[in-house]
Amino acid sequence: MLARLRRETQRTLLELGPEVIFEAGNTILRQGDDSSHVVLLLSGSAKVQALSETGGPTLLGIRFGGDLVGEMAALEQRARSATVIAGSHTRARLIKSNDFRRFLHEHADAATAMILMVNARLRWANRRRIDNANVSATKRVPRVLLEVVETYGERDADGNWRIGPPLNHEELGTLAGVRLRTVEKALRELHEQGVVQRRYRNIIVTDLPRLREISDYSE
């Protein structure tokens, strides 16, 4: 969101609302709450979760500095549809819904950026639905891993790719719509092929071109 704005529009947005700090594990927004402020992440990372029908948390996505969270509740004036939890030390601004609405009304590039952001999230959700219906469970894991790394990955000094907030196997499984044992099997195969390294609560991609080949969408 932030990167899509003109510089002066960025400055205006960054002046809205107080700055707050969330440590890893802190709840930024809670599902079901009737609060309507928007949270602009300035740095750090966050995980978006929702309770499933069985009562367990389901990971819906991850967000990083520059992303907005809570914008739907602000625009629709409805209860929060998901919980957002800080995945690391995170700086953010809390923006009142009225101030955010006024900001969008006065800055056309911000309104356009919002549309593009929502469209990107819808494309992600649509790809997950299509894959869940048409792609084998084992192949869905590398596809989700590729999308997460290409969208949010950071390259380290060794040339490997790391995902900002650590994702455990269960969380990767909820994104891919597969069981834990399927995730473990897929990661084991990727590890044997030299594509990933498995660390505690972290997956490091060591061969991104090969991951792209494995995730080829032409089945």
C-alpha positions in Angstrom: 0.0 0.0 0.0 2.6 2.6 1.1 4.9 1.9 -1.8 2.1 2.6 -4.3 1.5 6.2 -3.1 3.1 9.4 -4.3 5.6 10.8 -1.9 3.5 13.7 -0.6 0.5 11.3 -0.2 2.8 9.0 1.8 3.8 11.9 4.1 0.1 12.8 4.7 -0.7 9.2 5.6 2.3 8.9 7.9 1.1 11.9 9.9 -2.3 10.3 10.7 -2.7 8.7 14.1 -0.3 7.9 16.9 2.7 5.6 16.5 2.6 2.4 18.6 4.9 -0.6 19.2 3.8 -4.2 19.2 6.2 -7.0 20.3 6.1 -10.4 18.7 3.0 -12.3 19.9 1.1 -9.1 20.7 -2.5 -8.9 19.4 -2.9 -5.9 17.0 -6.5 -6.5 16.1 -8.9 -9.1 17.5 -11.6 -11.0 15.6 -15.1 -10.0 16.6 -14.1 -6.6 18.1 -16.2 -3.6 17.1 -13.3 -1.2 16.9 -12.9 0.4 13.5 -9.5 2.0 13.3 -7.0 1.2 10.6 -3.5 0.0 11.4 -0.6 1.0 9.1 2.4 -1.2 9.6 5.6 0.8 9.4 8.0 -2.0 10.1 8.0 -5.5 11.3 5.5 -8.2 10.3 2.1 -9.6 11.3 0.0 -12.7 10.8 -3.7 -12.6 9.9 -5.7 -15.4 11.5 -9.3 -16.3 11.8 -11.0 -19.0 13.9 -12.2 -22.0 11.9 -15.5 -23.8 12.5 -13.6 -26.2 14.8 -12.4 -23.3 16.9 -8.8 -23.4 15.9 -6.9 -20.5 14.3 -6.4 -20.5 10.5 -3.6 -18.5 9.0 -5.1 -16.3 6.2 -2.0 -14.3 5.3 1.0 -12.3 6.4 1.6 -8.6 6.3 4.8 -6.4 6.4 5.8 -2.8 6.8 3.9 -0.7 4.4 0.8 -2.9 4.6 -2.6 -1.9 6.0 -4.6 -4.1 8.3 -8.2 -3.6 9.6 -9.2 -1.5 6.6 -12.4 -3.5 5.9 -13.9 -2.9 9.3 -13.1 0.8 8.9 -14.8 1.0 5.6 -17.8 -1.3 6.3 -18.3 -0.4 9.9 -18.5 -4.1 10.9 -16.9 -6.2 13.5 -13.4 -7.5 12.9 -13.3 -10.5 10.6 -9.9 -11.7 11.7 -7.2 -11.4 14.4 -3.9 -9.8 13.6 -0.9 -10.8 15.6 2.6 -9.2 15.5 5.1 -11.7 14.1 8.1 -9.6 15.2 8.9 -6.2 16.8 6.5 -4.0 14.9 6.0 -0.3 14.6 2.6 0.9 13.4 0.2 3.8 13.3 -3.4 3.6 14.5 -5.6 5.7 12.2 -9.2 6.6 13.1 -11.8 5.3 10.5 -13.1 8.9 9.8 -9.6 10.2 9.2 -8.8 7.2 6.9 -12.0 7.7 4.9 -11.2 11.4 4.5 -7.7 10.6 3.4 -9.0 8.3 0.7 -11.5 10.9 -0.4 -8.9 13.6 -0.7 -6.1 11.5 -2.4 -7.1 9.7 -5.6 -3.8 7.8 -5.7 -4.5 6.4 -2.2 -7.9 5.2 -3.3 -6.4 3.5 -6.4 -3.7 1.9 -4.2 -6.4 0.5 -1.9 -8.1 -1.1 -4.9 -4.9 -2.6 -6.1 -4.1 -3.9 -2.6 -7.6 -5.5 -2.2 -7.3 -7.0 -5.7 -4.0 -8.6 -4.9 -5.4 -10.2 -1.8 -8.4 -11.5 -3.8 -6.1 -13.0 -6.4 -4.2 -14.7 -3.6 -7.5 -16.1 -2.2 -8.7 -17.2 -5.7 -5.5 -19.0 -6.5 -5.8 -20.9 -3.2 -9.3 -21.9 -4.0 -8.4 -23.0 -7.6 -5.4 -25.0 -6.3 -7.4 -26.6 -3.6 -9.9 -27.9 -6.1 -7.5 -28.9 -8.9 -3.9 -29.4 -7.7 -2.5 -32.3 -5.7 -2.0 -31.6 -2.0 1.8 -32.2 -2.2 2.2 -29.6 -5.0 0.2 -27.0 -3.2 2.9 -26.6 -0.6 5.7 -25.5 -3.0 3.3 -23.2 -4.8 2.3 -21.4 -1.6 5.9 -21.3 -0.4 6.9 -19.7 -3.8 4.2 -17.0 -3.6 5.1 -16.1 0.0 8.8 -15.9 -0.7 8.4 -13.9 -3.9 6.0 -11.5 -2.2 7.6 -11.1 1.2 11.0 -12.9 1.1 14.2 -11.2 2.0 17.6 -12.3 0.6 20.3 -12.9 3.1 24.1 -12.5 2.8 24.4 -16.1 1.5 22.0 -15.5 -1.3 19.2 -17.5 0.3 15.6 -16.4 0.8 14.0 -16.0 4.2 10.4 -15.2 5.0 10.0 -12.3 7.4 7.7 -13.7 10.2 8.7 -17.3 10.9 6.1 -19.8 9.6 5.8 -23.2 11.3 4.6 -26.2 9.4 1.0 -26.0 10.6 0.7 -22.4 9.4 2.2 -23.3 6.0 -0.3 -26.1 5.9 -3.3 -23.8 6.5 -2.2 -21.5 3.7 -1.9 -24.4 1.3 -5.0 -26.2 2.6 -3.2 -29.4 3.4 -2.6 -31.6 6.5 0.5 -31.4 8.6 1.9 -34.7 7.4 1.6 -33.5 3.7 3.6 -30.3 4.5 6.3 -32.4 6.2 6.5 -34.8 3.2 6.6 -31.9 0.7 9.3 -30.0 2.7 11.3 -33.2 3.1 11.3 -33.7 -0.7 12.3 -30.1 -1.3 15.1 -30.5 1.2 16.4 -33.6 -0.5 16.4 -31.7 -3.8 18.4 -28.9 -2.3 15.6 -26.4 -2.6 15.0 -25.5 1.0 16.6 -25.8 4.4 14.4 -26.5 7.4 15.1 -24.6 10.6 13.1 -24.3 13.8 10.0 -22.2 12.9 11.6 -21.1 9.7 12.0 -22.3 6.1 14.9 -21.0 4.0 14.7 -21.2 0.2 18.2 -22.0 -1.2 17.2 -22.5 -4.8 14.5 -20.1 -5.9 14.7 -21.0 -9.7 14.2 -24.7 -8.9 11.3 -23.9 -6.6 9.7 -22.0 -9.6 10.2 -25.1 -11.8 8.6 -27.4 -9.2 5.7 -25.0 -8.8 5.0 -24.8 -12.5 1.2 -24.2 -13.0 0.9 -26.4 -16.2 -0.1 -29.7 -14.8 
